[in-house]
Amino acid sequence: MNAKKLIALLLAGVLVFSLVGCASDNPTVDEPITSSDTQEEVEPVRYLNTLTGEVNLESPAKRPVAIMINNISVAQKVQSGISKADVVFETEVEGGITRLLAVFSDVSKVGKIGTLRSLRVPFAEIACGMDALLFYHGMDEVYCRPVVRSVGVTYTEIASSKYCNREKNGLSYEHRLYTSGDRVDQLIKDKKLKTEGTDKAWLSFSESEDKVSAGTTLANKVTVKFSTTSTTQFFYDTYHKNYARAKKDTPFIDYGTGEEELFTNVFVLRTNISNYPDNYHQKVDLSSGTGYYISAGGATEIKWSKGQAKDNFKFTTADGQTLTVNQGKSYVCIVDGTVTIE
């Protein structure tokens, strides 16, 4: 081999070695770019909470779960789970006392719930209209049992020790029964209840997250006297723009439970409440009436209707226009037309 050919081969080798070395230093050639600066964060998908109008659910809406809660005065200090409810209904049942129906969009995320009490007719009709899974402990057999069998509501008693327990809370036997979100969720699975829900909100919610005053009438403190022995009060928090349900005439009293029961919207619905033939149980007319919508420190007069048990509530302004309400949790008081509201 002559000198020229040898030099040419040496130069070619150097050139190939240089190209290989450059390629290994160039990430665009054979090394993927892994810099975090080029990775886009994927926002988690959120779904509409049909009970609050907020987009905050981690999965599509399921059928609401409605649970009967004891509200006699001595039991209020041991109530649990109400702060997690998306909607709460309160009305008179008998003897001047009231009871609550707490409605949850996702009960599986709720802790202790109670104390549990027996079912009455108006709550069965409310749950039916919301297509909710209704849970209770006991019921009025004379007036309520025929209704739940006829209106088509999905009702299940919580009675087995697998799904509830009695705690020593210093009260009598009937005021000590509790359940929890995970146990109710397990009961739903064990009973193979239909859980597919609707994507339609139960109220006409504002598209804006901003809270707008319901009216020009000031409503910083709302007192609803259901009877001579049962009164519910709400105190307005101007900073957070919500209402705290009061116990013993004082807001934010939680008796050590750590729960603050805060609601964006308060409804007071007037209707006719009378006695059933036994002169004991209360018959609540849920066909239609007038009332007040209270939110963000203001109140306005409204009209409401429900009609049949299968129908949901409809709310309008005093002049008949669809009522638009603020996004958030709601508390609904259903009172006799003669009851004082302050």
C-alpha positions in Angstrom: 0.0 0.0 0.0 1.5 3.4 -1.0 1.7 6.4 1.3 -1.2 8.3 -0.3 -3.7 5.4 0.3 -2.6 5.0 3.9 -3.1 8.7 4.6 -6.6 8.6 3.0 -7.6 5.6 5.1 -6.4 7.3 8.3 -8.3 10.5 7.5 -11.5 8.5 6.8 -11.2 6.7 10.2 -10.8 10.0 12.0 -13.9 11.5 10.3 -16.1 8.5 11.1 -14.9 8.5 14.8 -15.7 12.3 15.0 -19.2 11.8 13.6 -20.0 9.1 16.0 -18.8 11.1 18.9 -20.9 14.1 17.8 -24.0 12.0 17.4 -23.7 10.6 21.0 -23.6 14.2 22.3 -26.6 15.3 20.3 -29.9 14.4 22.1 -31.9 15.1 18.9 -30.3 12.2 17.2 -30.7 9.1 19.4 -31.5 10.3 23.0 -35.1 11.3 24.0 -35.5 14.7 25.7 -36.6 14.1 29.3 -36.5 17.6 30.6 -39.4 18.4 32.9 -39.7 21.8 31.3 -41.3 20.2 28.2 -43.8 18.0 30.1 -47.4 19.4 30.3 -49.3 18.9 33.5 -52.7 17.1 33.0 -55.5 18.7 34.9 -57.7 16.1 36.7 -61.2 15.7 35.2 -64.0 17.2 37.4 -67.7 16.6 37.0 -70.8 18.6 38.0 -72.2 18.1 41.5 -75.9 18.2 40.7 -76.8 19.1 44.3 -74.5 22.2 44.6 -74.0 23.3 41.0 -70.3 23.2 41.5 -67.8 21.3 39.2 -65.9 19.4 41.9 -66.7 15.7 41.7 -64.0 13.2 40.8 -66.4 11.0 38.9 -69.8 11.4 37.2 -72.7 12.1 39.5 -74.3 9.2 41.1 -77.8 9.0 42.6 -77.9 11.1 45.8 -78.1 9.4 49.1 -80.6 10.7 51.6 -80.4 9.8 55.3 -82.9 10.5 58.1 -81.2 12.4 61.0 -82.4 12.9 64.6 -83.0 16.6 65.4 -84.7 16.6 68.8 -83.1 19.2 71.0 -81.2 16.8 73.3 -79.7 15.0 70.3 -78.5 18.0 68.4 -75.3 18.0 70.4 -74.4 14.6 69.1 -75.3 15.1 65.5 -72.7 14.1 63.0 -72.3 14.3 59.2 -74.6 17.2 58.5 -71.7 19.4 57.7 -70.8 17.1 54.8 -74.4 17.1 53.4 -75.0 19.0 50.1 -78.7 19.6 50.9 -80.5 19.4 54.2 -84.3 19.4 54.6 -86.1 20.1 57.9 -89.7 20.0 58.8 -92.0 19.1 61.7 -92.9 15.5 62.3 -94.9 15.3 65.5 -95.2 16.8 69.0 -93.5 20.0 67.8 -90.2 18.3 67.0 -88.5 18.4 63.6 -86.4 15.9 61.8 -83.7 16.3 59.1 -83.1 14.6 55.7 -79.4 15.0 54.9 -78.7 14.5 51.1 -75.2 13.6 49.9 -73.7 13.6 46.4 -71.0 11.0 47.4 -71.7 9.4 50.7 -68.6 7.2 50.5 -66.5 10.2 51.4 -68.4 11.0 54.6 -67.4 9.8 58.0 -69.8 9.2 60.9 -73.4 10.0 60.3 -76.2 10.3 62.8 -77.9 9.9 65.0 -80.3 7.9 62.8 -84.1 8.2 63.2 -87.3 6.9 61.6 -88.9 8.0 58.4 -91.9 10.2 57.8 -94.0 10.9 54.8 -92.7 14.3 53.6 -89.1 13.1 53.6 -90.0 10.0 51.5 -91.7 12.2 49.0 -88.7 14.6 48.9 -86.3 11.7 48.3 -88.5 10.3 45.6 -88.5 13.6 43.7 -84.7 13.8 43.9 -84.4 10.1 42.8 -82.3 9.6 45.9 -81.5 6.3 47.7 -83.3 6.7 51.0 -82.0 5.3 54.2 -83.6 5.4 57.7 -84.1 3.4 60.9 -87.7 2.6 61.4 -90.8 4.4 60.0 -94.3 5.4 60.8 -96.2 2.3 59.9 -99.7 3.8 59.6 -99.1 6.7 57.3 -95.5 6.4 56.0 -95.4 2.7 55.0 -98.2 2.9 52.5 -96.6 5.9 50.9 -93.1 4.5 50.4 -94.7 1.4 48.9 -96.7 3.3 46.4 -94.6 6.3 45.2 -91.6 4.4 43.8 -88.9 5.7 46.1 -85.9 3.4 46.7 -85.9 2.9 50.5 -83.7 0.8 52.7 -83.6 0.5 56.5 -80.3 0.6 58.3 -80.7 -1.9 61.0 -78.0 -4.6 60.8 -75.0 -4.2 63.1 -72.9 -4.6 59.9 -74.1 -1.1 58.8 -74.7 0.8 62.1 -73.7 0.9 65.7 -74.9 2.4 69.0 -72.5 4.7 70.8 -72.5 5.7 74.4 -73.1 9.4 74.1 -74.9 10.0 77.3 -78.4 9.9 75.8 -81.2 7.3 75.9 -81.2 4.2 73.6 -83.1 5.8 70.7 -80.7 8.7 70.3 -77.4 6.6 70.0 -77.6 5.0 66.6 -74.9 5.9 63.9 -73.7 4.8 60.6 -70.9 6.0 58.3 -70.4 6.8 54.6 -68.4 3.6 53.9 -71.0 1.4 55.6 -73.8 3.0 53.6 -71.8 2.6 50.5 -71.2 -1.1 51.3 -75.0 -1.5 52.0 -75.7 0.0 48.5 -73.3 -2.6 47.0 -74.7 -5.5 49.0 -78.2 -4.6 48.0 -77.1 -4.1 44.4 -79.0 -0.8 44.3 -79.0 1.2 41.1 -76.5 4.1 41.4 -76.5 5.7 38.0 -77.5 9.3 38.4 -78.6 12.2 36.2 -76.4 15.1 35.1 -79.3 17.5 35.7 -78.9 19.9 38.6 -81.8 19.9 41.2 -81.8 23.7 41.2 -81.1 26.4 38.5 -77.7 27.3 39.6 -75.7 30.4 38.5 -72.9 29.7 36.0 -70.7 32.0 38.0 -68.9 30.9 41.2 -69.4 34.4 42.6 -72.0 34.6 45.3 -74.7 37.3 44.6 -77.1 38.6 47.3 -80.5 37.1 46.9 -82.3 40.4 47.4 -82.2 43.9 48.9 -83.8 42.7 52.2 -81.0 42.2 54.7 -80.7 38.7 56.1 -77.7 38.5 58.4 -79.6 36.5 61.0 -82.5 34.2 60.1 -84.8 32.7 62.7 -87.3 30.0 61.7 -89.7 28.9 64.4 -91.1 25.6 63.4 -93.2 25.2 66.6 -93.2 26.5 70.1 -90.4 24.0 71.0 -88.3 23.9 67.7 -86.4 26.9 66.3 -83.6 26.9 63.8 -81.3 29.9 63.3 -78.8 30.9 60.7 -76.0 33.5 61.1 -74.4 35.1 58.1 -70.6 35.1 57.7 -69.9 38.2 55.6 -66.3 37.0 54.7 -67.1 33.5 53.5 -70.6 34.5 52.3 -72.4 31.5 53.9 -74.8 30.8 56.7 -74.0 28.8 59.9 -76.8 26.8 61.3 -76.9 27.7 65.0 -77.4 25.5 68.0 -78.5 27.0 71.3 -78.8 30.4 69.5 -75.1 30.5 68.8 -73.3 29.9 65.5 -70.3 27.6 65.2 -71.2 25.5 68.3 -70.1 22.0 67.5 -70.0 20.4 70.9 -66.5 19.1 70.2 -67.4 17.3 67.0 -65.3 19.7 64.9 -68.2 20.3 62.5 -69.3 23.7 61.3 -72.6 23.4 59.4 -72.3 26.0 56.7 -74.7 26.6 53.8 -74.6 29.0 50.8 -78.4 29.0 50.3 -81.3 28.9 52.8 -84.9 28.3 51.7 -87.9 28.9 53.9 -91.0 27.3 52.3 -94.4 28.1 53.6 -97.2 25.5 53.3 -100.1 23.9 55.2 -99.1 21.5 58.0 -101.9 19.7 59.7 -102.6 16.6 61.8 -103.3 13.2 60.4 -106.4 11.5 61.8 -104.4 10.3 64.8 -103.9 13.9 65.9 -100.2 13.2 66.4 -98.3 12.8 63.1 -98.0 15.8 60.9 -99.3 16.0 57.4 -97.1 18.3 55.3 -98.5 19.6 52.0 -95.8 19.6 49.4 -97.9 20.7 46.4 -97.0 24.4 46.3 -96.6 27.6 48.3 -94.6 30.8 48.8 -91.5 31.5 50.8 -88.1 33.1 50.8 -84.7 32.5 49.2 -81.8 33.7 51.3 -78.2 34.0 50.2 -75.2 36.3 50.5 -76.8 38.4 53.1 -80.0 39.1 51.3 -83.5 37.7 51.0 -86.2 37.7 48.4 -89.8 36.3 48.2 -90.3 33.3 46.0 -92.9 30.8 44.9 -92.3 27.0 44.9 -94.1 23.9 43.8 -93.5 20.1 43.8 -96.8 18.4 43.1 -96.5 14.6 43.0 -94.0 12.6 45.0 -92.1 11.8 41.9 -91.7 15.5 41.0 -88.8 17.6 42.2 -89.1 21.1 43.7 -89.4 24.0 41.3 -88.6 27.6 42.4 -89.5 30.8 40.8 -89.3 34.5 41.7 -92.4 36.2 43.0 -93.3 37.2 39.4 -93.0 33.7 38.1 -89.5 33.7 36.5 -87.1 30.8 37.1 -85.1 31.4 40.3 -81.4 31.3 39.8 -79.4 30.5 42.9 -75.8 30.7 44.0 -73.6 27.6 43.7 -73.1 25.8 47.0 -74.9 23.8 49.7 -78.5 24.4 50.6 -80.7 24.2 53.7 -84.5 23.9 53.2 -86.9 24.7 56.0 -90.5 23.7 55.3 -92.9 25.4 57.7 -96.5 26.0 58.3 -97.9 29.2 56.8 -98.6 30.6 60.2 -95.0 30.2 61.5 -93.0 33.3 62.4 -89.9 34.0 60.3 -87.5 36.7 61.5 
